[in-house]
Amino acid sequence: MSTVTIEFNGNEEEVDEAMTILDLLERSGVEPRYCAVEVNLEIVPRSHYASQCVKEGDRIEVVTLVGGG
């Protein structure tokens, strides 16, 4: 399987070209229910995480929600 180069939270990474946003989150240990994902400056709806594949040159930012008092 071929790979693509993406920027993930400011770091360049090589990932499988068939990797979805959900796969990327799981690989990174991020709980999909508690984060927001932006791809190329556009928010990705949570309902698209399992179907949207990463593409060469994508800039992906993940913001996790943290509870506290």
PDB file of N, CA, C, O and CB in Angstrom:
ATOM      1  N   MET A   1       0.855  -1.183   0.000  1.00  0.00           N
ATOM      2  CA  MET A   1       0.000   0.000   0.000  1.00  0.00           C
ATOM      3  C   MET A   1       0.894   1.237   0.000  1.00  0.00           C
ATOM      4  O   MET A   1       1.931   1.253   0.664  1.00  0.00           O
ATOM      5  CB  MET A   1      -0.969   0.003   1.232  1.00  0.00           C
ATOM      6  N   SER A   2       0.508   2.250  -0.723  1.00  0.00           N
ATOM      7  CA  SER A   2       1.340   3.440  -0.780  1.00  0.00           C
ATOM      8  C   SER A   2       1.007   4.389   0.362  1.00  0.00           C
ATOM      9  O   SER A   2      -0.031   4.274   1.013  1.00  0.00           O
ATOM     10  CB  SER A   2       1.170   4.145  -2.121  1.00  0.00           C
ATOM     11  N   THR A   3       1.907   5.315   0.582  1.00  0.00           N
ATOM     12  CA  THR A   3       1.761   6.260   1.679  1.00  0.00           C
ATOM     13  C   THR A   3       1.632   7.681   1.147  1.00  0.00           C
ATOM     14  O   THR A   3       1.969   7.970  -0.001  1.00  0.00           O
ATOM     15  CB  THR A   3       2.950   6.156   2.639  1.00  0.00           C
ATOM     16  N   VAL A   4       1.135   8.560   2.013  1.00  0.00           N
ATOM     17  CA  VAL A   4       1.062   9.986   1.716  1.00  0.00           C
ATOM     18  C   VAL A   4       1.696  10.726   2.881  1.00  0.00           C
ATOM     19  O   VAL A   4       1.754  10.217   4.000  1.00  0.00           O
ATOM     20  CB  VAL A   4      -0.419  10.456   1.475  1.00  0.00           C
ATOM     21  N   THR A   5       2.167  11.925   2.606  1.00  0.00           N
ATOM     22  CA  THR A   5       2.749  12.765   3.645  1.00  0.00           C
ATOM     23  C   THR A   5       1.725  13.817   4.036  1.00  0.00           C
ATOM     24  O   THR A   5       1.194  14.536   3.189  1.00  0.00           O
ATOM     25  CB  THR A   5       4.080  13.425   3.166  1.00  0.00           C
ATOM     26  N   ILE A   6       1.454  13.894   5.347  1.00  0.00           N
ATOM     27  CA  ILE A   6       0.514  14.879   5.874  1.00  0.00           C
ATOM     28  C   ILE A   6       1.197  15.653   6.993  1.00  0.00           C
ATOM     29  O   ILE A   6       2.262  15.266   7.476  1.00  0.00           O
ATOM     30  CB  ILE A   6      -0.794  14.197   6.384  1.00  0.00           C
ATOM     31  N   GLU A   7       0.574  16.744   7.394  1.00  0.00           N
ATOM     32  CA  GLU A   7       1.003  17.459   8.589  1.00  0.00           C
ATOM     33  C   GLU A   7      -0.074  17.221   9.641  1.00  0.00           C
ATOM     34  O   GLU A   7      -1.237  17.574   9.446  1.00  0.00           O
ATOM     35  CB  GLU A   7       1.225  19.007   8.310  1.00  0.00           C
ATOM     36  N   PHE A   8       0.328  16.616  10.760  1.00  0.00           N
ATOM     37  CA  PHE A   8      -0.616  16.274  11.825  1.00  0.00           C
ATOM     38  C   PHE A   8      -0.196  17.012  13.089  1.00  0.00           C
ATOM     39  O   PHE A   8       0.843  16.722  13.682  1.00  0.00           O
ATOM     40  CB  PHE A   8      -0.671  14.725  12.069  1.00  0.00           C
ATOM     41  N   ASN A   9      -1.026  17.970  13.488  1.00  0.00           N
ATOM     42  CA  ASN A   9      -0.724  18.805  14.656  1.00  0.00           C
ATOM     43  C   ASN A   9       0.692  19.379  14.591  1.00  0.00           C
ATOM     44  O   ASN A   9       1.424  19.382  15.581  1.00  0.00           O
ATOM     45  CB  ASN A   9      -0.896  17.992  15.944  1.00  0.00           C
ATOM     46  N   GLY A  10       1.058  19.864  13.402  1.00  0.00           N
ATOM     47  CA  GLY A  10       2.337  20.540  13.227  1.00  0.00           C
ATOM     48  C   GLY A  10       3.518  19.641  12.926  1.00  0.00           C
ATOM     49  O   GLY A  10       4.627  20.132  12.717  1.00  0.00           O
ATOM     50  N   ASN A  11       3.303  18.321  12.899  1.00  0.00           N
ATOM     51  CA  ASN A  11       4.387  17.384  12.618  1.00  0.00           C
ATOM     52  C   ASN A  11       4.144  16.660  11.306  1.00  0.00           C
ATOM     53  O   ASN A  11       3.036  16.192  11.040  1.00  0.00           O
ATOM     54  CB  ASN A  11       4.537  16.375  13.759  1.00  0.00           C
ATOM     55  N   GLU A  12       5.186  16.570  10.486  1.00  0.00           N
ATOM     56  CA  GLU A  12       5.067  15.857   9.219  1.00  0.00           C
ATOM     57  C   GLU A  12       5.078  14.360   9.495  1.00  0.00           C
ATOM     58  O   GLU A  12       5.928  13.865  10.236  1.00  0.00           O
ATOM     59  CB  GLU A  12       6.213  16.251   8.242  1.00  0.00           C
ATOM     60  N   GLU A  13       4.128  13.639   8.895  1.00  0.00           N
ATOM     61  CA  GLU A  13       4.024  12.194   9.089  1.00  0.00           C
ATOM     62  C   GLU A  13       3.696  11.522   7.767  1.00  0.00           C
ATOM     63  O   GLU A  13       3.041  12.099   6.898  1.00  0.00           O
ATOM     64  CB  GLU A  13       2.953  11.854  10.150  1.00  0.00           C
ATOM     65  N   GLU A  14       4.166  10.290   7.635  1.00  0.00           N
ATOM     66  CA  GLU A  14       3.778   9.461   6.490  1.00  0.00           C
ATOM     67  C   GLU A  14       2.772   8.441   6.987  1.00  0.00           C
ATOM     68  O   GLU A  14       3.011   7.744   7.973  1.00  0.00           O
ATOM     69  CB  GLU A  14       5.022   8.759   5.827  1.00  0.00           C
ATOM     70  N   VAL A  15       1.636   8.359   6.290  1.00  0.00           N
ATOM     71  CA  VAL A  15       0.568   7.428   6.668  1.00  0.00           C
ATOM     72  C   VAL A  15       0.064   6.712   5.420  1.00  0.00           C
ATOM     73  O   VAL A  15       0.306   7.159   4.299  1.00  0.00           O
ATOM     74  CB  VAL A  15      -0.600   8.174   7.385  1.00  0.00           C
ATOM     75  N   ASP A  16      -0.634   5.606   5.618  1.00  0.00           N
ATOM     76  CA  ASP A  16      -1.242   4.887   4.484  1.00  0.00           C
ATOM     77  C   ASP A  16      -2.242   5.801   3.794  1.00  0.00           C
ATOM     78  O   ASP A  16      -2.972   6.539   4.456  1.00  0.00           O
ATOM     79  CB  ASP A  16      -1.939   3.568   4.956  1.00  0.00           C
ATOM     80  N   GLU A  17      -2.280   5.755   2.467  1.00  0.00           N
ATOM     81  CA  GLU A  17      -3.187   6.631   1.741  1.00  0.00           C
ATOM     82  C   GLU A  17      -4.646   6.283   1.961  1.00  0.00           C
ATOM     83  O   GLU A  17      -5.519   7.110   1.701  1.00  0.00           O
ATOM     84  CB  GLU A  17      -2.879   6.585   0.281  1.00  0.00           C
ATOM     85  N   ALA A  18      -4.933   5.073   2.436  1.00  0.00           N
ATOM     86  CA  ALA A  18      -6.315   4.670   2.688  1.00  0.00           C
ATOM     87  C   ALA A  18      -6.759   5.008   4.119  1.00  0.00           C
ATOM     88  O   ALA A  18      -7.877   4.674   4.510  1.00  0.00           O
ATOM     89  CB  ALA A  18      -6.473   3.171   2.435  1.00  0.00           C
ATOM     90  N   MET A  19      -5.896   5.668   4.899  1.00  0.00           N
ATOM     91  CA  MET A  19      -6.210   5.978   6.293  1.00  0.00           C
ATOM     92  C   MET A  19      -7.310   7.038   6.369  1.00  0.00           C
ATOM     93  O   MET A  19      -7.271   8.051   5.671  1.00  0.00           O
ATOM     94  CB  MET A  19      -4.945   6.463   7.039  1.00  0.00           C
ATOM     95  N   THR A  20      -8.286   6.778   7.230  1.00  0.00           N
ATOM     96  CA  THR A  20      -9.356   7.751   7.452  1.00  0.00           C
ATOM     97  C   THR A  20      -9.000   8.631   8.649  1.00  0.00           C
ATOM     98  O   THR A  20      -8.043   8.363   9.375  1.00  0.00           O
ATOM     99  CB  THR A  20     -10.720   7.035   7.681  1.00  0.00           C
ATOM    100  N   ILE A  21      -9.785   9.678   8.835  1.00  0.00           N
ATOM    101  CA  ILE A  21      -9.604  10.539  10.002  1.00  0.00           C
ATOM    102  C   ILE A  21      -9.747   9.699  11.274  1.00  0.00           C
ATOM    103  O   ILE A  21      -8.964   9.856  12.211  1.00  0.00           O
ATOM    104  CB  ILE A  21     -10.634  11.714   9.994  1.00  0.00           C
ATOM    105  N   LEU A  22     -10.742   8.811  11.310  1.00  0.00           N
ATOM    106  CA  LEU A  22     -10.948   7.965  12.479  1.00  0.00           C
ATOM    107  C   LEU A  22      -9.737   7.074  12.731  1.00  0.00           C
ATOM    108  O   LEU A  22      -9.308   6.931  13.876  1.00  0.00           O
ATOM    109  CB  LEU A  22     -12.202   7.110  12.304  1.00  0.00           C
ATOM    110  N   ASP A  23      -9.175   6.469  11.675  1.00  0.00           N
ATOM    111  CA  ASP A  23      -7.963   5.649  11.819  1.00  0.00           C
ATOM    112  C   ASP A  23      -6.826   6.467  12.417  1.00  0.00           C
ATOM    113  O   ASP A  23      -6.112   5.994  13.301  1.00  0.00           O
ATOM    114  CB  ASP A  23      -7.535   5.067  10.457  1.00  0.00           C
ATOM    115  N   LEU A  24      -6.662   7.680  11.940  1.00  0.00           N
ATOM    116  CA  LEU A  24      -5.596   8.561  12.408  1.00  0.00           C
ATOM    117  C   LEU A  24      -5.781   8.896  13.891  1.00  0.00           C
ATOM    118  O   LEU A  24      -4.817   8.893  14.657  1.00  0.00           O
ATOM    119  CB  LEU A  24      -5.561   9.852  11.570  1.00  0.00           C
ATOM    120  N   LEU A  25      -7.004   9.179  14.284  1.00  0.00           N
ATOM    121  CA  LEU A  25      -7.283   9.480  15.689  1.00  0.00           C
ATOM    122  C   LEU A  25      -6.996   8.265  16.567  1.00  0.00           C
ATOM    123  O   LEU A  25      -6.371   8.390  17.620  1.00  0.00           O
ATOM    124  CB  LEU A  25      -8.745   9.930  15.865  1.00  0.00           C
ATOM    125  N   GLU A  26      -7.448   7.098  16.137  1.00  0.00           N
ATOM    126  CA  GLU A  26      -7.221   5.879  16.913  1.00  0.00           C
ATOM    127  C   GLU A  26      -5.734   5.574  17.037  1.00  0.00           C
ATOM    128  O   GLU A  26      -5.265   5.187  18.107  1.00  0.00           O
ATOM    129  CB  GLU A  26      -7.947   4.695  16.270  1.00  0.00           C
ATOM    130  N   ARG A  27      -4.998   5.744  15.958  1.00  0.00           N
ATOM    131  CA  ARG A  27      -3.550   5.503  15.976  1.00  0.00           C
ATOM    132  C   ARG A  27      -2.847   6.454  16.934  1.00  0.00           C
ATOM    133  O   ARG A  27      -1.829   6.105  17.530  1.00  0.00           O
ATOM    134  CB  ARG A  27      -2.963   5.653  14.567  1.00  0.00           C
ATOM    135  N   SER A  28      -3.391   7.649  17.078  1.00  0.00           N
ATOM    136  CA  SER A  28      -2.782   8.663  17.935  1.00  0.00           C
ATOM    137  C   SER A  28      -3.297   8.620  19.369  1.00  0.00           C
ATOM    138  O   SER A  28      -2.853   9.397  20.214  1.00  0.00           O
ATOM    139  CB  SER A  28      -3.026  10.028  17.357  1.00  0.00           C
ATOM    140  N   GLY A  29      -4.234   7.712  19.645  1.00  0.00           N
ATOM    141  CA  GLY A  29      -4.762   7.589  20.994  1.00  0.00           C
ATOM    142  C   GLY A  29      -5.739   8.683  21.385  1.00  0.00           C
ATOM    143  O   GLY A  29      -5.916   8.970  22.569  1.00  0.00           O
ATOM    144  N   VAL A  30      -6.378   9.301  20.384  1.00  0.00           N
ATOM    145  CA  VAL A  30      -7.331  10.381  20.641  1.00  0.00           C
ATOM    146  C   VAL A  30      -8.752   9.813  20.582  1.00  0.00           C
ATOM    147  O   VAL A  30      -9.116   9.126  19.628  1.00  0.00           O
ATOM    148  CB  VAL A  30      -7.152  11.546  19.610  1.00  0.00           C
ATOM    149  N   GLU A  31      -9.536  10.105  21.597  1.00  0.00           N
ATOM    150  CA  GLU A  31     -10.933   9.658  21.656  1.00  0.00           C
ATOM    151  C   GLU A  31     -11.769  10.548  20.732  1.00  0.00           C
ATOM    152  O   GLU A  31     -11.892  11.746  20.987  1.00  0.00           O
ATOM    153  CB  GLU A  31     -11.484   9.704  23.132  1.00  0.00           C
ATOM    154  N   PRO A  32     -12.346   9.984  19.664  1.00  0.00           N
ATOM    155  CA  PRO A  32     -13.094  10.786  18.691  1.00  0.00           C
ATOM    156  C   PRO A  32     -14.261  11.579  19.281  1.00  0.00           C
ATOM    157  O   PRO A  32     -14.619  12.633  18.756  1.00  0.00           O
ATOM    158  CB  PRO A  32     -13.614   9.894  17.620  1.00  0.00           C
ATOM    159  N   ARG A  33     -14.850  11.083  20.359  1.00  0.00           N
ATOM    160  CA  ARG A  33     -15.995  11.790  20.958  1.00  0.00           C
ATOM    161  C   ARG A  33     -15.586  13.093  21.631  1.00  0.00           C
ATOM    162  O   ARG A  33     -16.421  13.974  21.836  1.00  0.00           O
ATOM    163  CB  ARG A  33     -16.688  10.896  21.972  1.00  0.00           C
ATOM    164  N   TYR A  34     -14.304  13.221  21.976  1.00  0.00           N
ATOM    165  CA  TYR A  34     -13.863  14.385  22.744  1.00  0.00           C
ATOM    166  C   TYR A  34     -12.854  15.245  22.000  1.00  0.00           C
ATOM    167  O   TYR A  34     -11.931  15.795  22.601  1.00  0.00           O
ATOM    168  CB  TYR A  34     -13.267  13.938  24.047  1.00  0.00           C
ATOM    169  N   CYS A  35     -13.033  15.360  20.691  1.00  0.00           N
ATOM    170  CA  CYS A  35     -12.104  16.198  19.931  1.00  0.00           C
ATOM    171  C   CYS A  35     -12.817  16.863  18.762  1.00  0.00           C
ATOM    172  O   CYS A  35     -13.924  16.490  18.374  1.00  0.00           O
ATOM    173  CB  CYS A  35     -10.915  15.365  19.424  1.00  0.00           C
ATOM    174  N   ALA A  36     -12.143  17.851  18.226  1.00  0.00           N
ATOM    175  CA  ALA A  36     -12.571  18.503  16.987  1.00  0.00           C
ATOM    176  C   ALA A  36     -11.418  18.357  16.000  1.00  0.00           C
ATOM    177  O   ALA A  36     -10.252  18.479  16.374  1.00  0.00           O
ATOM    178  CB  ALA A  36     -12.958  20.030  17.218  1.00  0.00           C
ATOM    179  N   VAL A  37     -11.754  18.096  14.738  1.00  0.00           N
ATOM    180  CA  VAL A  37     -10.733  17.889  13.714  1.00  0.00           C
ATOM    181  C   VAL A  37     -10.911  18.930  12.607  1.00  0.00           C
ATOM    182  O   VAL A  37     -12.015  19.179  12.123  1.00  0.00           O
ATOM    183  CB  VAL A  37     -10.811  16.444  13.133  1.00  0.00           C
ATOM    184  N   GLU A  38      -9.793  19.518  12.232  1.00  0.00           N
ATOM    185  CA  GLU A  38      -9.767  20.496  11.144  1.00  0.00           C
ATOM    186  C   GLU A  38      -8.811  19.961  10.078  1.00  0.00           C
ATOM    187  O   GLU A  38      -7.675  19.600  10.383  1.00  0.00           O
ATOM    188  CB  GLU A  38      -9.322  21.930  11.654  1.00  0.00           C
ATOM    189  N   VAL A  39      -9.270  19.913   8.834  1.00  0.00           N
ATOM    190  CA  VAL A  39      -8.430  19.498   7.720  1.00  0.00           C
ATOM    191  C   VAL A  39      -8.362  20.664   6.747  1.00  0.00           C
ATOM    192  O   VAL A  39      -9.380  21.105   6.215  1.00  0.00           O
ATOM    193  CB  VAL A  39      -8.983  18.200   7.025  1.00  0.00           C
ATOM    194  N   ASN A  40      -7.159  21.154   6.522  1.00  0.00           N
ATOM    195  CA  ASN A  40      -6.939  22.283   5.609  1.00  0.00           C
ATOM    196  C   ASN A  40      -7.852  23.462   5.956  1.00  0.00           C
ATOM    197  O   ASN A  40      -8.491  24.054   5.085  1.00  0.00           O
ATOM    198  CB  ASN A  40      -7.174  21.846   4.152  1.00  0.00           C
ATOM    199  N   LEU A  41      -7.894  23.783   7.247  1.00  0.00           N
ATOM    200  CA  LEU A  41      -8.622  24.935   7.794  1.00  0.00           C
ATOM    201  C   LEU A  41     -10.141  24.792   7.769  1.00  0.00           C
ATOM    202  O   LEU A  41     -10.855  25.776   7.965  1.00  0.00           O
ATOM    203  CB  LEU A  41      -8.242  26.160   7.039  1.00  0.00           C
ATOM    204  N   GLU A  42     -10.645  23.575   7.528  1.00  0.00           N
ATOM    205  CA  GLU A  42     -12.092  23.343   7.550  1.00  0.00           C
ATOM    206  C   GLU A  42     -12.423  22.281   8.586  1.00  0.00           C
ATOM    207  O   GLU A  42     -11.798  21.221   8.619  1.00  0.00           O
ATOM    208  CB  GLU A  42     -12.610  22.916   6.152  1.00  0.00           C
ATOM    209  N   ILE A  43     -13.413  22.570   9.436  1.00  0.00           N
ATOM    210  CA  ILE A  43     -13.847  21.615  10.452  1.00  0.00           C
ATOM    211  C   ILE A  43     -14.504  20.416   9.761  1.00  0.00           C
ATOM    212  O   ILE A  43     -15.326  20.576   8.859  1.00  0.00           O
ATOM    213  CB  ILE A  43     -14.831  22.284  11.466  1.00  0.00           C
ATOM    214  N   VAL A  44     -14.129  19.226  10.199  1.00  0.00           N
ATOM    215  CA  VAL A  44     -14.710  17.998   9.656  1.00  0.00           C
ATOM    216  C   VAL A  44     -15.820  17.545  10.611  1.00  0.00           C
ATOM    217  O   VAL A  44     -15.567  17.366  11.803  1.00  0.00           O
ATOM    218  CB  VAL A  44     -13.614  16.872   9.471  1.00  0.00           C
ATOM    219  N   PRO A  45     -17.033  17.360  10.109  1.00  0.00           N
ATOM    220  CA  PRO A  45     -18.101  16.854  10.978  1.00  0.00           C
ATOM    221  C   PRO A  45     -17.741  15.461  11.505  1.00  0.00           C
ATOM    222  O   PRO A  45     -17.192  14.638  10.772  1.00  0.00           O
ATOM    223  CB  PRO A  45     -19.453  16.808  10.213  1.00  0.00           C
ATOM    224  N   ARG A  46     -18.047  15.207  12.759  1.00  0.00           N
ATOM    225  CA  ARG A  46     -17.730  13.920  13.382  1.00  0.00           C
ATOM    226  C   ARG A  46     -18.303  12.756  12.566  1.00  0.00           C
ATOM    227  O   ARG A  46     -17.709  11.679  12.523  1.00  0.00           O
ATOM    228  CB  ARG A  46     -18.274  13.875  14.822  1.00  0.00           C
ATOM    229  N   SER A  47     -19.434  12.966  11.930  1.00  0.00           N
ATOM    230  CA  SER A  47     -20.061  11.912  11.133  1.00  0.00           C
ATOM    231  C   SER A  47     -19.231  11.521   9.908  1.00  0.00           C
ATOM    232  O   SER A  47     -19.505  10.495   9.285  1.00  0.00           O
ATOM    233  CB  SER A  47     -21.437  12.357  10.689  1.00  0.00           C
ATOM    234  N   HIS A  48     -18.223  12.319   9.553  1.00  0.00           N
ATOM    235  CA  HIS A  48     -17.379  12.036   8.390  1.00  0.00           C
ATOM    236  C   HIS A  48     -16.041  11.397   8.762  1.00  0.00           C
ATOM    237  O   HIS A  48     -15.283  11.006   7.875  1.00  0.00           O
ATOM    238  CB  HIS A  48     -17.128  13.310   7.622  1.00  0.00           C
ATOM    239  N   TYR A  49     -15.738  11.284  10.058  1.00  0.00           N
ATOM    240  CA  TYR A  49     -14.429  10.765  10.483  1.00  0.00           C
ATOM    241  C   TYR A  49     -14.126   9.391   9.890  1.00  0.00           C
ATOM    242  O   TYR A  49     -12.995   9.138   9.475  1.00  0.00           O
ATOM    243  CB  TYR A  49     -14.368  10.686  12.000  1.00  0.00           C
ATOM    244  N   ALA A  50     -15.114   8.505   9.845  1.00  0.00           N
ATOM    245  CA  ALA A  50     -14.884   7.132   9.385  1.00  0.00           C
ATOM    246  C   ALA A  50     -14.835   7.011   7.864  1.00  0.00           C
ATOM    247  O   ALA A  50     -14.392   5.990   7.338  1.00  0.00           O
ATOM    248  CB  ALA A  50     -15.964   6.226   9.922  1.00  0.00           C
ATOM    249  N   SER A  51     -15.286   8.044   7.155  1.00  0.00           N
ATOM    250  CA  SER A  51     -15.333   7.941   5.693  1.00  0.00           C
ATOM    251  C   SER A  51     -14.344   8.861   4.979  1.00  0.00           C
ATOM    252  O   SER A  51     -14.023   8.626   3.815  1.00  0.00           O
ATOM    253  CB  SER A  51     -16.720   8.245   5.215  1.00  0.00           C
ATOM    254  N   GLN A  52     -13.866   9.885   5.641  1.00  0.00           N
ATOM    255  CA  GLN A  52     -12.957  10.837   4.977  1.00  0.00           C
ATOM    256  C   GLN A  52     -11.517  10.359   5.087  1.00  0.00           C
ATOM    257  O   GLN A  52     -10.963  10.272   6.183  1.00  0.00           O
ATOM    258  CB  GLN A  52     -13.095  12.253   5.591  1.00  0.00           C
ATOM    259  N   CYS A  53     -10.915  10.047   3.933  1.00  0.00           N
ATOM    260  CA  CYS A  53      -9.517   9.611   3.890  1.00  0.00           C
ATOM    261  C   CYS A  53      -8.593  10.811   3.831  1.00  0.00           C
ATOM    262  O   CYS A  53      -8.940  11.857   3.283  1.00  0.00           O
ATOM    263  CB  CYS A  53      -9.268   8.689   2.686  1.00  0.00           C
ATOM    264  N   VAL A  54      -7.404  10.643   4.406  1.00  0.00           N
ATOM    265  CA  VAL A  54      -6.405  11.707   4.318  1.00  0.00           C
ATOM    266  C   VAL A  54      -5.825  11.705   2.906  1.00  0.00           C
ATOM    267  O   VAL A  54      -5.808  10.681   2.224  1.00  0.00           O
ATOM    268  CB  VAL A  54      -5.275  11.522   5.392  1.00  0.00           C
ATOM    269  N   LYS A  55      -5.349  12.877   2.488  1.00  0.00           N
ATOM    270  CA  LYS A  55      -4.765  13.019   1.152  1.00  0.00           C
ATOM    271  C   LYS A  55      -3.387  13.664   1.266  1.00  0.00           C
ATOM    272  O   LYS A  55      -3.094  14.358   2.239  1.00  0.00           O
ATOM    273  CB  LYS A  55      -5.690  13.861   0.226  1.00  0.00           C
ATOM    274  N   GLU A  56      -2.563  13.432   0.279  1.00  0.00           N
ATOM    275  CA  GLU A  56      -1.228  14.007   0.225  1.00  0.00           C
ATOM    276  C   GLU A  56      -1.295  15.508   0.502  1.00  0.00           C
ATOM    277  O   GLU A  56      -2.063  16.237  -0.125  1.00  0.00           O
ATOM    278  CB  GLU A  56      -0.573  13.736  -1.146  1.00  0.00           C
ATOM    279  N   GLY A  57      -0.474  15.952   1.454  1.00  0.00           N
ATOM    280  CA  GLY A  57      -0.369  17.380   1.750  1.00  0.00           C
ATOM    281  C   GLY A  57      -1.414  17.923   2.707  1.00  0.00           C
ATOM    282  O   GLY A  57      -1.382  19.111   3.029  1.00  0.00           O
ATOM    283  N   ASP A  58      -2.351  17.086   3.177  1.00  0.00           N
ATOM    284  CA  ASP A  58      -3.352  17.568   4.127  1.00  0.00           C
ATOM    285  C   ASP A  58      -2.682  18.122   5.377  1.00  0.00           C
ATOM    286  O   ASP A  58      -1.686  17.586   5.862  1.00  0.00           O
ATOM    287  CB  ASP A  58      -4.328  16.443   4.501  1.00  0.00           C
ATOM    288  N   ARG A  59      -3.254  19.206   5.885  1.00  0.00           N
ATOM    289  CA  ARG A  59      -2.836  19.779   7.172  1.00  0.00           C
ATOM    290  C   ARG A  59      -3.967  19.508   8.156  1.00  0.00           C
ATOM    291  O   ARG A  59      -5.046  20.093   8.060  1.00  0.00           O
ATOM    292  CB  ARG A  59      -2.519  21.338   7.060  1.00  0.00           C
ATOM    293  N   ILE A  60      -3.703  18.618   9.098  1.00  0.00           N
ATOM    294  CA  ILE A  60      -4.734  18.164  10.023  1.00  0.00           C
ATOM    295  C   ILE A  60      -4.396  18.640  11.427  1.00  0.00           C
ATOM    296  O   ILE A  60      -3.294  18.412  11.926  1.00  0.00           O
ATOM    297  CB  ILE A  60      -4.874  16.623   9.987  1.00  0.00           C
ATOM    298  N   GLU A  61      -5.352  19.300  12.051  1.00  0.00           N
ATOM    299  CA  GLU A  61      -5.203  19.763  13.429  1.00  0.00           C
ATOM    300  C   GLU A  61      -6.302  19.118  14.258  1.00  0.00           C
ATOM    301  O   GLU A  61      -7.466  19.107  13.857  1.00  0.00           O
ATOM    302  CB  GLU A  61      -5.266  21.328  13.524  1.00  0.00           C
ATOM    303  N   VAL A  62      -5.931  18.585  15.406  1.00  0.00           N
ATOM    304  CA  VAL A  62      -6.884  17.958  16.321  1.00  0.00           C
ATOM    305  C   VAL A  62      -6.821  18.701  17.647  1.00  0.00           C
ATOM    306  O   VAL A  62      -5.750  18.896  18.221  1.00  0.00           O
ATOM    307  CB  VAL A  62      -6.578  16.430  16.513  1.00  0.00           C
ATOM    308  N   VAL A  63      -7.980  19.107  18.113  1.00  0.00           N
ATOM    309  CA  VAL A  63      -8.089  19.772  19.405  1.00  0.00           C
ATOM    310  C   VAL A  63      -8.917  18.879  20.299  1.00  0.00           C
ATOM    311  O   VAL A  63     -10.050  18.534  19.964  1.00  0.00           O
ATOM    312  CB  VAL A  63      -8.721  21.198  19.277  1.00  0.00           C
ATOM    313  N   THR A  64      -8.355  18.500  21.443  1.00  0.00           N
ATOM    314  CA  THR A  64      -9.090  17.645  22.371  1.00  0.00           C
ATOM    315  C   THR A  64      -9.737  18.502  23.452  1.00  0.00           C
ATOM    316  O   THR A  64      -9.213  19.543  23.846  1.00  0.00           O
ATOM    317  CB  THR A  64      -8.155  16.582  23.003  1.00  0.00           C
ATOM    318  N   LEU A  65     -10.872  18.039  23.910  1.00  0.00           N
ATOM    319  CA  LEU A  65     -11.609  18.722  24.963  1.00  0.00           C
ATOM    320  C   LEU A  65     -11.170  18.151  26.302  1.00  0.00           C
ATOM    321  O   LEU A  65     -11.065  16.936  26.473  1.00  0.00           O
ATOM    322  CB  LEU A  65     -13.148  18.576  24.767  1.00  0.00           C
ATOM    323  N   VAL A  66     -10.918  19.047  27.246  1.00  0.00           N
ATOM    324  CA  VAL A  66     -10.449  18.631  28.557  1.00  0.00           C
ATOM    325  C   VAL A  66     -11.396  19.174  29.608  1.00  0.00           C
ATOM    326  O   VAL A  66     -11.686  20.370  29.643  1.00  0.00           O
ATOM    327  CB  VAL A  66      -9.001  19.112  28.814  1.00  0.00           C
ATOM    328  N   GLY A  67     -11.874  18.289  30.461  1.00  0.00           N
ATOM    329  CA  GLY A  67     -12.744  18.725  31.550  1.00  0.00           C
ATOM    330  C   GLY A  67     -11.913  19.241  32.712  1.00  0.00           C
ATOM    331  O   GLY A  67     -10.739  18.901  32.854  1.00  0.00           O
ATOM    332  N   GLY A  68     -12.521  20.042  33.516  1.00  0.00           N
ATOM    333  CA  GLY A  68     -11.789  20.550  34.673  1.00  0.00           C
ATOM    334  C   GLY A  68     -12.668  21.505  35.452  1.00  0.00           C
ATOM    335  O   GLY A  68     -13.822  21.759  35.107  1.00  0.00           O
ATOM    336  N   GLY A  69     -12.091  22.014  36.493  1.00  0.00           N
ATOM    337  CA  GLY A  69     -12.885  22.895  37.341  1.00  0.00           C
ATOM    338  C   GLY A  69     -12.224  24.174  37.641  1.00  0.00           C
ATOM    339  O   GLY A  69     -12.787  25.010  38.348  1.00  0.00           O
TER     340      GLY A  69
END
